[in-house]
Amino acid sequence: MIVAGIQIKVSRDSKTENLRKAEEFVRKAAREGAKIVCLQEYFATGSFTRERNIKYFDLAETIQGDTISRMSKLAKEEGICLIVPIFEKDDEIPGRYYNSAVVIDDNGKTLGRYRKQFIAESQACEKYYFSPGNLGTPVFEFDDVCFGIAICYDRHFFEITRIIVLRGAHIIFIPTATYRPKSRANFWRNELITLAAVNGIYVMGINSTGFQDGKDQFGESTLVDPSGRVMSSLEEEEGFICGDVSAEIVTQARIDLPLLRDYRKEVLEELWNLYQKKI
């Protein structure tokens, strides 16, 4: 199955234009045969977490809101599965918000959602806006491809990717709005390659591009296969990455490098005991 990730420049001042542009590139990816398409973090609103400002809560929507309604219609029209990140307003508990990704099938129906579990604070004010995700680490299935989602900062925590792998996923989608820090060398692609190789899984990192929220969003969206080989990538231009995901290649990679065979419960128990003592 061909999968794709959309990398575009977005503006916090023009949600209508952001949605129009996202829709345009999704249709282009679908014409190239993509059956699962993932959009970048904050694709509809633009990034807004650099400062604490109550006005940005107006950007939040429930999953019954305009963004998901429009993307559901698009998914049905194109006959694809869409992964749609949103600034989610909880529709059951007033005053609670999440950084989420909604999964929509080819009938325009919501298959489920993932809520970002690790909320960054060192380089952004995310904890002002978002509660930690409370839906665990689900996997989703579409036409025999099983996938998980890790949003931005989540990718730094091996626990999430390992859970996704152990639940049978063939690919992990990582929608982000990652910027180029001035204080250290960027290791974005190296991290994606490592995650793919040590888990025997496809990894797709979908980043934003352009200058927004006072930050240089550097793009470099990348798809990596289970052996750690880069299959498709962009630099800072707008566009999409795509590639063919094969369950057979996942199986072969895990035979060639049988790391999953060698996982040890005792080591995880030792780690858990350290967590209990230190945290």
Sequence and secondary structure as in RCSB ss.txt:
>XXXX:A:sequence
MIVAGIQIKVSRDSKTENLRKAEEFVRKAAREGAKIVCLQEYFATGSFTRERNIKYFDLAETIQGDTISRMSKLA
KEEGICLIVPIFEKDDEIPGRYYNSAVVIDDNGKTLGRYRKQFIAESQACEKYYFSPGNLGTPVFEFDDVCFGIA
ICYDRHFFEITRIIVLRGAHIIFIPTATYRPKSRANFWRNELITLAAVNGIYVMGINSTGFQDGKDQFGESTLVD
PSGRVMSSLEEEEGFICGDVSAEIVTQARIDLPLLRDYRKEVLEELWNLYQKKI
>XXXX:A:secstr
 EEEEEE B  TT HHHHHHHHHHHHHHHHHTT SEEE  TTTTT   TTS  GGGGGG B TTSHHHHHHHHHH
HHHT EEEEEEEEE SSSTT EEEEEEEE TTS EEEEEE  S   SSS HHHH     S   EEEETTEEEEE 
 GGGGG HHHHHHHHHTT SEEEEE   B  SSS   HHHHHHHHHHHHTSEEEEE  EEEETTEEEE   EEE 
TTS EEEE  SSSEEEEEE  HHHHHHHHHHS TGGG  HHHHHHHHHHHHHH 
